[in-house]
Amino acid sequence: MKLPLYIAKRYLFARKSHQVINIISAISAIGMAIGTAALILILSVYNGFDKIIEDNISDLDPDILVTPRAGKTFLPQGDAVDWVLSNPEIASVSSVIEDNVLLSYGANQVIARAKGVDEVYEEESALRDHLTEGEFMLRRGDLAYGSFGGGVAQSLGVHPRFVDPVTLYYPDRNAPVSAANPAASLHSGKVLTGSIFSISSTTDNELVIVPIETMRSLLDCGAEISALELRTDGRASRRLISEVAERFGADFLVLDRYRQHPSLYRMMRYEKAAIFLILLFVVIIVAFNIFGSLSMLIIEKREDCLTLEALGASDRLIRRIFLLEGWLTALLGAAAGVVAGVLLALGQQRFGWIKMPGGFLMDAYPVILKAPDVVLTALSVALIGLLISALALGTLRSPADSRSLQG
């Protein structure tokens, strides 16, 4: 074992002549441990909430979305479409027509985003897991049904038990607007209320899902669609996404889950980074206790410094002793914090000790422990301890300067 590290360890655990140094050192280690554990726990909670958001979005959005780069619709035909339909890596392909429409029910009206889907979507959609009322069905014989977001349903005043249909309106692109009779320039369609779902506040307040035949009649677009939704058995690989983009060419946009909601995922990353930096700043403030304890330790060990200097120790070696002593205090606290944070996170993940207040979908705070978060936290705290220890030595004169110590 190298001499500086050996002496630093002796200083760390040895009883000091001034009890206040032991107290400040203990406070420093405990503070670093609490800060480290808090970082791991908070990041794990953010991971849990992010996972819930991603799961909710993934139940509605496809793994790969293909849309035209110019215009709203396109014909689903050609070699690229045939290749997608025959590719074994793609579990299902759904045709979608989506546009803003006017919904009317009784005296209530609301603008919503109507999404017309085919039978493949109806059979395989995970939207069933998010229903609050009714049954997810869009077709029953000749009757067309709609699945309404909770906010849209509340604005319209509809419920699956009601028998009156909701009317959808969309402007007729080929008819002139009549000031005397505006309704004559609108296409209309009717759907019964089949179910109500809840995914997120934004989606619930703007989305209604209807049969694709209803949207085709409403938009008068024939066999055209606005998007192809591709779903895989797992997460779509980058290779598959790149191959789909290459097959469809420059006239189409091929979007993965992250590019379908870039602002949402960017906000999630920024929020996690912000809370990490805030808690890291708290750890930095706590770490300044190391500055005080190390300064007093240098003063207390002035006789030892003189002895080491007389034995031939260089100023650099003596400085390394106190640098390592301060760093060991930080590392001890960081190690204890990592162990405590990991155990608490795993305990919350397994047993759900801390419950969520109010009527949320989950009973306890969601926690997902990730190894990169633990490693990043441990390295950051260790680096802070090293920098604070170096700063403490940098503001003092040489510990081996006998004249300074004696004066």
N, C-alpha and C positions, 0 to 999 in steps of 0.2 A: 504494500500500500504506500502511495506516495506521501511524503512527509507533510505537505500543506493540508491534504485531505485528512490525514490522521490527526493532526493537531486541531483542525477545524471541528472534527467530530468530538474530540475531547472537550473543547470549549462549548459545543452545543449542549451536551448533556451534563456537564459538570456544574456544581452549585457555585454561583457567583457570590462574591463578598457583599454586593449590594443586591438585596432581594428584588428591587424594582426592575433590574435588568432581566431577571427570570420572568417576572410578571409581564413585562412588555414583549419579551420573546414569545411567551405562551399566547398572549393576545394576538400577536402577529400570525403565529401558526394557525390558531383557531379561526381568525378572520379569513385567512387564505383558504382554509378548509371550507368554511361556510360559503364564501364566494364561488369556489370551484363547484361545490355541490349544487348551488343555486343555478349556475350556468348550465350544468348538465340537465337539471330538472326542467328549467324553462325551455331549453332547446328541445327536449324530449316532448314536452307538452305541445310546442309549436308543430313538431313532426306529427303528433297525433291529430291535431286540428287540420293540418294540411292534407293528411291522408283521408280524412272524412270528406273534405271538399273535393279532392281528386276522385274519390269513389263515387260521390254523387254526380259529378260532371261526367265521369266515364260511363255511368249508366244511361246517360242521355246522348252523349256525343260519341261518334265512331272513333276507331283507332286511326283511320285515314279518311280524310274528306277530299273529294275531287270536285272542284267547281270551275266554271269557265272564267278565264282571265278577263274577258270582255263580254258584256251583256249579262243577262240574268239566267238564260236557259240554254240548253243544248240537247241534241238528240243522242241518246245513249246507244251508239252503234260504232262499228269499226273494229280494227284489230286490237286496239288497246282494251276495249270493253270485253271482247271475246277472251283475251288473255286473262283479264281479271276474273271473269266468271269461271274459267277452267283452272285457276291457280289453286293448288291444294293448301297453300299457306293462308289463304283467305277463307275464313269460315262462312261468311255471308256477305252478300252485296244487296244494298237497299237503294231503291230510287226514291228521291225526295223532291218535292216542289215546295218552296218556302217564300212567303211574301207577307207584307203587312195588309191586313184587311180590317174592315169595320164590322164589329159584332153587335148585334141588337137582340135584346130579350125584353119584351114588354116595353116599358118606358126607359130602360137602361141601355146605354150604348158605350162602347169602349173600343179603342184601337188596339189591336193585338197582332202578334206575329204568328201566323197560321202555318203549320208544317204539315203538308200532305205526305203520307207515307204509304208504302205498299204492304202487301200481306206478309212479306218476309220480315219487315220491321215489326209488324204487329205480333208475329209468332215468337220472335226471339228477343224482343226488347226487355231490358231489365227495369223498365219504368214501373212494372208491377210492384216492385219492392218499395216504391215511394208513393203509393196510393193512400189517400186519406179517406176517400169515399168511393163507393162503387166498384166496378170491375173493368179492367182494361180490355175493352173490345171496341173495334171501330166499324165492324160490319156484322150485321145480323139479317140475313136475307137481303131484302131490298132497302133496308134501313141503314142510314149512315149515322155513326155516333162520333162524338168528340171527347177527348180527354183534356180537361182544362186545368191550367195552373191555379193554385189556390187564390192568388190575388185577382186573377181574371174572373174566376167563378164568384168571388165575393162582390166584385164591381157590378157584375151582371145580375147577381141574385139567383144563380142557377144551382140545381142539386140533381143528383142522379135519379131521385124519386119523382122529379117533375116530368110531366109528359109533354109539355110544350117545347117545340124545337127552338134552337138558337139560329138566327139568320145571319149569314155572312155576306158582306157586300164588297165588291171590287169594281173599279172603273172599267167600263168597256173601252178598250183601246181604239176600236174602230168606229165608235159612235161619237158624234159631236155632243158637247155639253149643252143641255137645254136649261135655260134659266127658268122657264115656266114649269118644267117637270124634270128636276135633277135626277129623280129615281129612274127615269127612262135610259139614262146613260150608265147605269150600273148593272153588272151581273150579280146575281144572288144565288145562294145555296143554303140548304137547311141541314142541321145536324142535331141529333138528340144528345143530351148530356149523359155520357156513359160513365165517366169517372172524374175524380179530382185528384191531382198529385201535388206534392210539395218537394222541391229540390233545393232551391235557394230563393232569396227574396227577389232577385232580378228575374230569374226564370219564371217564378210563380206569377209575377205581375205582368208578363208579356206573352206567354206561350200558350197556344192551344194546338193540339194534335188531332188531325182529321184524316179520313181516307184520301189517298192521292187522286181518286176519281173526282171527289168533290172539288179539289183544288184545280184540277185540269178543266173542269167545267166552269169554274169561277174565273180562271185566268184566260180561258179559251186558248190554251197552248198546245192542244193536240197531244202528241206523244213526247213532247219535250219535258225535260226535268231541269231542276236548278242545281242538283248535286247528286253524286254517288257516295254512299256511306259504306265503307269497307270495314269489316270487323274480323279480327283474328282471335285465335284461341288464347293467346297471351298478349303481351305488349308487342306492338309492331316494331320490328327491327329497323335500323337505319338502312340496311341494305334493301329491304323490301320497299320502304318508302322511296328510296332513290330509284329503284327499278320501276315503280309505278309512275313516278314523275317522268322518267325517261320514256316510258311507253306512251304516255299521254302527250308529251311534248310541251312546247312553250306556250301553247294556247290555253293551257289549263293550270290551275293552282292545285298543288297536292300538299295538304296540311296534316301534320300530326296533331296529337292532343295539345301540345304546348303552343303551336302556332294558331290553333283555333281560338285560344284564349290567351294571347300574349300578355295583355295588361294584367290579368288576374294572377298568372304565374309569376310575373315580374314583381307584382305587389307582395306576393307571399314571400319571395326571396328577400326583398328589401326589408320587410317587417322583421324577418328572422335575423338578418344582419344587423338591423338597428337595435334590437333588444340585446343581441350579443355584445355589441359595442358599449351599450349603456351599462350592462352588468360588468363588463371588463373594466370600465372606468371606475366602478365601485371597488373592484379588486385592486386597482392601482392605488386608490386612496387608502385602502386597508394596508397595502404593502408598505406605505410610508412609515408604519410602525417599525418595520425592519430597519429603516434609516436611523430612527432614534435609538433602538437597542444596539445596533452595530456601532454607533458613535460612542455610546457609553461603554461598550465592551472594549473598544480600542483604548479608551482612557484608563479603564481598570487594569488592562493587561500591559501597561507600559513597562513594568519590570520584566515581564516575559519577553517583550520586544527587545529590551536592552540586552538581556541574556542571549537571545538568539543572534543578535547582531555581534555580540562579543565572540560567539562560537563560529562566526563567519557567514551567517545567513544574509542574503542580499535583501535590499529593500523590496524587490519584486516578489521574493518568496514570502516575506511577511505580509505584503498586501494580498497575496493569493490566499493566505490563511484566513484573513478576515472576509475576503470576498466569498470564499467557499462556505464560511460559517453562516453568513447572511443568506446565501443561496440555499444551503441545507435547510434553514428555517422555512423558506418558501416552499421547497420541495416536499418537506415533511407535511406542511399544511395542504399542499396540492394533492399529495398521495392520499391523505386521509379524506379530502374532499371528493376525489374521484371514487374511492371505495364507497363513501356514504351516498354520493349522488347516484351511482350505478345501482346500489342496493335499493334505495328509495324508489328510483324509476322502475326497476323490475318489480318491486312490491306493488306499486300503484298499477302497473300494467297487468299484473297477475290478479291482485285482490281488489283493486279499486277502492282504496282507503278513503280518498277525498272525493266526496260526491259533488255532482254538478247542482247548483241551485236552480230552482225554477223547473219548468216543464220542457226540458230538452230531450232530444232523441236518445241520448246516452245518459246513463245514471251517474257515472264517474268521469272525472277528467281523463280524456284520452292521452295515452303516453306511448310513444314509440322511441326506444333507445337505439341510437345509431352509432356505430363505432367511429366514423369520421368526426362526429360531434365531440365524443369523449377525447379523442386524440388531439383535436384542435384546441379544446379547452385546456387539457393538460400542458400542451406545448406553450400556449399563450400565457398561462399562469407561471410556468417555469421561466419563460423569457422575461416576464415582468419582475420576478424575484431577482433574476440575474442583473437586470438593468438598475433596479433600485439599490442593490448591494454595490454595484460599480459606482453609482452616483454618490452613495454615502462615502466611499473611499476617495472619490474625486474631489469632494469638497473639503477634505481634511488634509493636513500636512502628512508627510510620510510617517507611518507608525514607528519607524526605526530611527527617526531623527531624535537623538538623545537629548539634544538641547531643547527641542520643542516639548518633548514629553516631561522633562524635568522642570521646565519653566511653567 
